[in-house]
């Protein structure tokens, strides 16, 4: 799911958002997508969530 769409659906419940990227100088290409959702505190609808995101592809930057 695209990150923007996930943030809209989970409004008020997101505690953190991290973007995974390769080591080195790379630029993300394409859509930023949610790769994993982790529950932080609580359970069910009260849980605070962490979104781990990544781009569709990466291009080396010189």
Legacy VTK file of the C-alpha trace (Angstrom):
# vtk DataFile Version 3.0
C-alpha trace
ASCII
DATASET POLYDATA
POINTS 62 float
0.000 0.000 0.000
1.347 3.478 -0.754
2.623 5.276 2.366
0.308 8.270 1.847
-2.772 6.035 1.727
-1.660 4.136 4.864
-1.122 7.386 6.806
-4.626 8.549 5.884
-6.225 5.280 7.024
-4.200 5.119 10.246
-4.404 8.813 11.124
-3.671 9.433 14.795
-2.236 5.944 15.421
1.203 6.240 13.799
4.007 6.674 16.283
6.983 6.342 13.937
7.783 6.053 10.251
11.089 4.717 8.962
12.366 4.430 5.412
14.621 1.522 4.507
17.352 2.245 1.982
20.498 0.550 0.708
23.855 1.531 2.214
25.574 4.227 0.164
24.344 7.088 -1.976
21.032 6.106 -3.523
17.890 7.974 -4.511
14.511 6.318 -4.126
12.463 5.956 -7.323
8.775 5.259 -7.684
6.179 5.161 -4.953
7.071 5.013 -1.265
5.248 1.900 -0.010
4.579 0.375 3.402
6.614 -2.814 3.805
5.725 -3.655 7.405
3.498 -2.370 10.205
4.631 -2.984 13.784
2.417 -2.485 16.875
4.191 -0.520 19.601
2.003 0.126 22.686
-1.368 -1.405 23.438
-3.476 -3.764 21.399
-6.286 -3.543 18.889
-7.517 -0.078 17.965
-5.500 1.537 20.794
-2.108 0.329 19.524
0.440 2.874 18.338
2.003 1.764 15.084
5.371 2.020 13.356
5.398 1.995 9.566
8.483 0.656 7.786
8.549 1.925 4.207
10.670 1.557 1.101
10.702 2.798 -2.466
9.879 0.617 -5.459
13.480 0.897 -6.661
16.709 2.786 -5.973
19.207 4.484 -8.257
22.846 5.077 -7.347
23.783 8.747 -6.985
27.383 9.692 -7.824
LINES 1 63
62 0 1 2 3 4 5 6 7 8 9 10 11 12 13 14 15 16 17 18 19 20 21 22 23 24 25 26 27 28 29 30 31 32 33 34 35 36 37 38 39 40 41 42 43 44 45 46 47 48 49 50 51 52 53 54 55 56 57 58 59 60 61
